[in-house]
Amino acid sequence: MNNCPAKDKALASTTHRGGRSNDERCVSFVNGADLHQAAPRRDRHALRSVARPFGAFMLTIGLYGVSMAQQTDSADSQIDEVEVTTRKQSALDAEAISLSDTPDAEPSVGGKTSIVVGLAARVAPVYDGSNKNKVRPFPYIDIHGLFHDRVFISDIRGLGVNIVDLGAFRAGMSINYGGGRTSSDDPRLRGLPDISSAVAVGGFMTYSLKPVAFELKVQRELGSQPATEVQLGASVGMAPTPRWHVSVGTQLNWHDSKFNQKYFGVTAAEAAQATTEGNLLTAYAPKSSLGTVGMTATSVYAMTEHWGLVTRLGFRDIIGSAEKDSPLTQRTFGVDFALGAIYKF
């Protein structure tokens, strides 16, 4: 029974377990104003019930995004560290090969310009065939990676360009300056003229199949006494530890008759002059022949990021008859040793 006044009250029923209850309540309103106030309250309550799970969802998404960003940054950092480590290892490989018997097979360092300078003390025979050793300073510079690894500058390799670069196979040309000999350095050369250093131009081909590298090089010395030398070399590189890189190689040389005459020959006039100075020499005109065969072991140890310790030990033996029979040859076997430091910029 509805006891609510028609104008002031409205019948409301409560539901219990899905059914209408027997007790009915009267809800007051004045001209419908209470119903208008109750509706926004219901909307706010519904909004809060939706906003809470939505906020929790957005918070979860945000935390997941931060976590993924941190993981991405960590992965990028690890990749960068691996790339830096790889470049360092390639740089050590490059210097070990550069000081080996296949210097033109020096590997790339990923398109980056590499500058290495160094200084060592070197003990070696005065000349191939001499029985007297001499200590000399051994300055070292190696710049490669220039112009997308096309150009290199080295006191061993000279100034050169890689004309063909197919990765494993390279071919190019170089120009260098060196050679020469001072007669006052060995009594066996007394009375003979000094041999001046000369410009040499050459071409090379290398093939690298890590850890092995092969090289063929033809070099022509210019000037008043031109001479030709052909070198065939092979080397193998290894890394006993990440800081220590080693290269072991072998080399075989061939010299033309002008080369042998320049360094092992004696003209009649030179023999006469040497004899007058107490150095009994006979005239000798060698032909072209094999020159020397040798083996070289090079060690590069990275003490810090920039500084390294370099050790180089080489053995050379004169095997060509034209050079072995020279009156200037006193000993066919020679040892070459160098110890020093390098700095990588």
FENJOZI-V400242 format. One record per run of one state. SS is the DSSP state (helix for helix, strand for strand, loop for the rest). FROM is the first residue (numbers start at 1). TO is the last residue. Records with the same first field share a line. If there is no record, write none. Layout:
# FENJOZI-V400242
SS: FROM-TO  FROM-TO
This chain:
# FENJOZI-V400242
loop: 1-8  17-18  29-32  99-102  106-113  126-132  150-150  155-157  166-168  179-180  182-182  186-186  190-194  196-197  210-211  222-226  242-243  256-256  265-265  267-267  277-283  285-288  303-306  319-320  325-332  345-345
strand: 9-16  19-28  114-125  133-145  151-154  158-165  169-178  181-181  195-195  198-209  212-221  227-241  244-255  266-266  284-284  289-302  307-318  333-344
helix: 33-98  103-105  146-149  183-185  187-189  257-264  268-276  321-324
